[in-house]
Amino acid sequence: MAQLSRRTAVVSLAAAAAGLAVPAARAATPPVTPLPQAHAHNDYLHTRPLLDALDQGFTSVEADVFLVDGELLVAHEPAQLDPTRTLRRLYLDPLLDRVRAHHGSVYPRYRRPVQLLIDIKADGVAAYEELHRQLRPYRRMLTTVTDDRVHPGAVTPVISGDRAARTPMEAQPVRYACYDGRFDDLTAPAPTPASFIPLVSGNWTQFFGWTGDGPFPAAERARLRTLVDTAHAQGRRVRFWATPDRPGPAREAVWTELLAAGVDHLNTDDLAGLRRFLTARAR
């Protein structure tokens, strides 16, 4: 260590003598704390898809995909399609790099799966069949379901969007993805196993009129807790989209109620805002 310090000093003195700027020593960046409730809605719209969310500790990210000429392209609308923005390039390959670097997990020493919510925008059956083909080479890092037995991996893909994808998925004896259900699935006459539907999602505005201003109506609070408790009793997680996401007290009021009710994933486009909220709540 002393030898290294002397060498550093010599280099610094030489640089100073030559009139060169000597860069200041950089402090080590502390590892990010993973946030189990943080879900990045439309993650691909951020400057660095996936990576910005991981830098903030998010444990669930959402990618919309279209099947175009045999490839799965990530975009919100057809007009935004770009052949360089593939699911493999933006999500699967970077996740695999992280899992390899961290010896089997996306975050160092974090042994829970990170969720990759894949929203199929069109051509549900064909898009899912191509997705299954693309997931197979990554299966060592993925949660795998074999005859309804779940083998957790570092990453759990969950398929949402075009509901036609459900039929081919249910017919498979081996899957590398699960399915994003709806709240109707909780009351189906023959409930689908949680191994197939581990997550149920719904539009907040279709269930609740409250948007964070004023007190949460008691009847709506009771409805929220009944939905969450029912899902949890069946071994499923809960997510709502279209919750208020404009920074301010109303958004924080809704997030507070969601956490109090046990909602598993808080949906946001504001990565830093949700991280600040969850970190402050954990103190």
Residue, then its C-alpha position, 0 to 999 in steps of 0.5 A: m500500500a505504501q509503495l502504491s501511495r509513493r507511486t501515486a504521489v510521483v505521478s501527481l508531482a510529475a503531472a503538476a510539473a508538466g502543468l497538467a490537471v490532476p483529477a481528484a480521487r473519486a469516492a466509491t459509489p455505494p451499492v444501490t438498495p433494491l426496492p421491492q415495491a418499485h415498478a418502472h412503468n413504460d421503462y423503455l421511455h427513459t434515457r437508458p432503458l432498464l439501466d436507469a431503473l436499476d440505478q434507482g433500485f427498481t425491481s420491476v420494469e415494463a417493456d412494450v413489444f411489437l412483433v415486426d419481421g420476426e423480431l420483438l421491437v420495444a416501443h409504445e406506438p408503431a410510429q416509434l418502432d426502431p429496428t435497433r431497439t429490440l427486447r434482447r438488446l435493451y433488456l435480455d442481454p443487459l440483464l444477463d450481463r448483470v446476473r453473470a457479474h453478480h453471481g446469479s442475481v440482478y443486484p449483488r446478494y439480492r436473491r429475489p427475482v427481478q420482474l420483467l413485465i412484457d406488454i405484448k401490444a399486438d399479434g398476441v399468439a405469434a408474438y408470444e411464440e417468438l418471445h418463448r423462442q427468444l427467452r429459451p437461450y436465457r433460461r438459466m437466469l429465468t424463472t421456469v415453470t414446469d408442469d406448474r412447478v415454479h423454479p425461481g430465477a434471477v429474472t421473472p418475465v411476466i406477459s401482459g397486454d394482448r390477451a390472446a397470448r394466454t391460450p398458447m402459454e397455458a398449453q405449454p408444459v415448460r414456460y420461461a414466463c408467467y402471466d399478468g392476470r386481472f382482478d376477475d381472475l380472483t373470482a373465477p369459478a376455477p381459479t388459475p394457479a398462482s404458478f401461471i398468474p402470480l400477478v394481477s393488475g388493474n386500472w386504478t381509475q376503474f376501481f377507485g374515484w379517489t386521486g389523492d385529494g382529501p381523505f380516502p373514502a372509507a368504502e374505497r379503502a375497504r375495497l382496496r384492502t379486500l382486493v389485495d387480501t384476496a390476491h395475497a390469499q391466493g399467492r398473487r401479487v398486486r399492481f395498479w396502473a393509471t395511479p396519480d403520478r404527478p409529483g405532489p401531496a396527492r401522489e404521495a397520499v395514494w402511494t401511502e395508501l397503496l403501501a398500507a394496503g399491501v400493494d406489491h408494485l407501485n407504478t411510476d414514470d418518475l424513478a427518482g421520485l418513487r425512490r425518494f418516497l420509498t427510501a424515506r418510508a424505510r427510515 
